[in-house]
């Protein structure tokens, strides 16, 4: 069997494969595409989706509470800063320096009394 026989035989097999293969592929694709894909969700899936929805709503509520607390804290801090210059301008009474030992340690109130 030389190349003069193999080439025509392989050509005939190829033509036969194309003639039979195209209709087979078309029928298979039609059958796959004709299957209904609109399957209604099961009861378990519906309950699961409801739980997910409730969890998301709870998280949204908590995030809103956190944001409200942050806004309140920011408001308090900004009010404190607006009052800060008036506090700084008022003179503070001078306090005596704490009594210290020669090595630099500060004496407690009880040690100073004795």
The 8 nearest C-alpha neighbors of each residue, nearest first, counted from 0:
[[1, 4, 2, 5, 3, 6, 8, 7],
 [0, 2, 3, 4, 5, 6, 7, 8],
 [1, 3, 5, 4, 6, 0, 7, 8],
 [2, 4, 1, 5, 6, 7, 0, 8],
 [5, 3, 2, 6, 1, 7, 0, 8],
 [4, 6, 2, 8, 7, 3, 9, 1],
 [5, 7, 9, 8, 4, 2, 3, 10],
 [8, 6, 10, 9, 5, 4, 11, 3],
 [9, 7, 11, 5, 10, 6, 12, 4],
 [8, 10, 12, 6, 11, 7, 5, 13],
 [9, 11, 7, 13, 8, 12, 6, 14],
 [12, 10, 14, 8, 13, 9, 15, 7],
 [13, 11, 15, 9, 10, 14, 16, 8],
 [12, 14, 16, 10, 11, 15, 9, 17],
 [13, 15, 11, 17, 16, 12, 18, 10],
 [14, 16, 12, 18, 13, 17, 11, 19],
 [17, 15, 13, 19, 14, 20, 18, 12],
 [16, 18, 20, 14, 15, 19, 21, 13],
 [19, 17, 15, 16, 20, 14, 21, 22],
 [18, 20, 16, 17, 21, 22, 15, 23],
 [21, 19, 17, 23, 16, 22, 18, 24],
 [20, 22, 24, 23, 19, 17, 18, 25],
 [23, 21, 25, 24, 20, 19, 26, 18],
 [24, 22, 20, 26, 25, 21, 27, 19],
 [25, 23, 27, 21, 22, 26, 20, 28],
 [26, 24, 22, 28, 27, 23, 21, 29],
 [27, 25, 29, 23, 28, 24, 22, 30],
 [26, 28, 24, 30, 25, 29, 23, 31],
 [27, 29, 31, 25, 30, 26, 32, 24],
 [30, 28, 26, 32, 27, 31, 33, 25],
 [29, 31, 27, 33, 28, 32, 26, 34],
 [32, 30, 28, 29, 33, 34, 27, 26],
 [33, 31, 29, 30, 34, 28, 35, 27],
 [32, 34, 30, 31, 29, 35, 28, 36],
 [35, 33, 32, 31, 36, 30, 29, 37],
 [36, 34, 37, 33, 38, 32, 31, 30],
 [35, 37, 38, 34, 33, 32, 39, 31],
 [38, 36, 35, 39, 40, 34, 33, 41],
 [37, 39, 36, 40, 35, 41, 34, 44],
 [38, 40, 37, 41, 36, 42, 44, 45],
 [41, 39, 44, 38, 45, 42, 43, 37],
 [40, 42, 44, 43, 45, 39, 38, 46],
 [41, 43, 45, 44, 46, 40, 47, 39],
 [44, 42, 46, 45, 41, 47, 40, 48],
 [43, 45, 47, 41, 42, 46, 40, 48],
 [44, 46, 42, 48, 47, 43, 49, 41],
 [47, 45, 49, 43, 48, 44, 50, 42],
 [46, 48, 44, 50, 49, 45, 43, 51],
 [47, 49, 51, 45, 50, 46, 52, 44],
 [50, 48, 46, 52, 47, 51, 45, 53],
 [51, 49, 53, 47, 52, 48, 54, 46],
 [50, 52, 48, 54, 49, 53, 55, 47],
 [51, 53, 49, 55, 50, 54, 48, 56],
 [54, 52, 56, 50, 55, 51, 57, 49],
 [55, 53, 57, 51, 56, 52, 50, 58],
 [56, 54, 58, 52, 57, 53, 59, 51],
 [55, 57, 59, 53, 58, 54, 52, 60],
 [58, 56, 54, 60, 59, 55, 53, 61],
 [59, 57, 55, 61, 60, 56, 62, 54],
 [58, 60, 56, 62, 57, 61, 55, 63],
 [61, 59, 57, 63, 58, 62, 56, 64],
 [62, 60, 64, 58, 63, 59, 65, 57],
 [61, 63, 65, 59, 64, 60, 58, 66],
 [62, 64, 66, 60, 61, 65, 67, 59],
 [65, 63, 61, 67, 62, 66, 68, 60],
 [64, 66, 62, 68, 63, 67, 69, 61],
 [67, 65, 69, 63, 64, 68, 62, 70],
 [68, 66, 70, 64, 69, 65, 63, 71],
 [69, 67, 71, 65, 66, 70, 72, 64],
 [68, 70, 66, 72, 71, 67, 73, 65],
 [71, 69, 67, 73, 68, 72, 74, 66],
 [70, 72, 68, 74, 69, 73, 67, 75],
 [73, 71, 69, 75, 74, 70, 68, 76],
 [72, 74, 76, 70, 71, 75, 69, 77],
 [73, 75, 71, 77, 72, 76, 70, 78],
 [76, 74, 72, 78, 73, 77, 79, 71],
 [75, 77, 79, 73, 78, 74, 72, 80],
 [76, 78, 80, 74, 79, 75, 73, 81],
 [79, 77, 81, 75, 80, 76, 74, 82],
 [80, 78, 76, 82, 77, 81, 83, 75],
 [79, 81, 83, 77, 82, 78, 76, 84],
 [80, 82, 78, 79, 83, 77, 84, 85],
 [83, 81, 79, 80, 85, 84, 78, 86],
 [82, 84, 80, 86, 85, 81, 79, 87],
 [85, 83, 87, 86, 82, 88, 81, 80],
 [86, 84, 88, 87, 83, 82, 89, 81],
 [87, 85, 83, 84, 88, 89, 82, 90],
 [86, 88, 84, 85, 89, 83, 90, 91],
 [87, 89, 85, 86, 84, 90, 83, 91],
 [90, 88, 86, 87, 91, 85, 84, 92],
 [91, 89, 88, 92, 87, 86, 93, 85],
 [90, 92, 93, 89, 87, 94, 88, 86],
 [93, 91, 94, 90, 89, 95, 87, 96],
 [94, 92, 91, 95, 90, 96, 97, 89],
 [95, 93, 92, 96, 97, 91, 98, 90],
 [94, 96, 97, 93, 98, 92, 99, 91],
 [95, 97, 94, 98, 99, 93, 105, 106],
 [98, 96, 99, 95, 105, 106, 107, 94],
 [97, 99, 106, 105, 96, 100, 111, 107],
 [100, 98, 105, 104, 106, 103, 97, 101],
 [99, 101, 103, 102, 104, 105, 106, 98],
 [100, 102, 103, 99, 104, 105, 98, 106],
 [101, 103, 100, 104, 99, 105, 106, 98],
 [104, 102, 100, 101, 99, 105, 106, 98],
 [105, 103, 100, 99, 102, 106, 101, 98],
 [106, 104, 99, 98, 100, 103, 107, 97],
 [107, 105, 99, 98, 110, 111, 104, 108],
 [106, 108, 110, 109, 111, 105, 98, 97],
 [107, 109, 111, 110, 112, 106, 98, 113],
 [110, 108, 112, 111, 107, 113, 106, 98],
 [111, 109, 107, 113, 112, 108, 106, 98],
 [110, 112, 108, 109, 113, 106, 107, 98],
 [113, 111, 109, 110, 108, 107, 106, 98],
 [112, 110, 111, 109, 108, 107, 106, 98]]
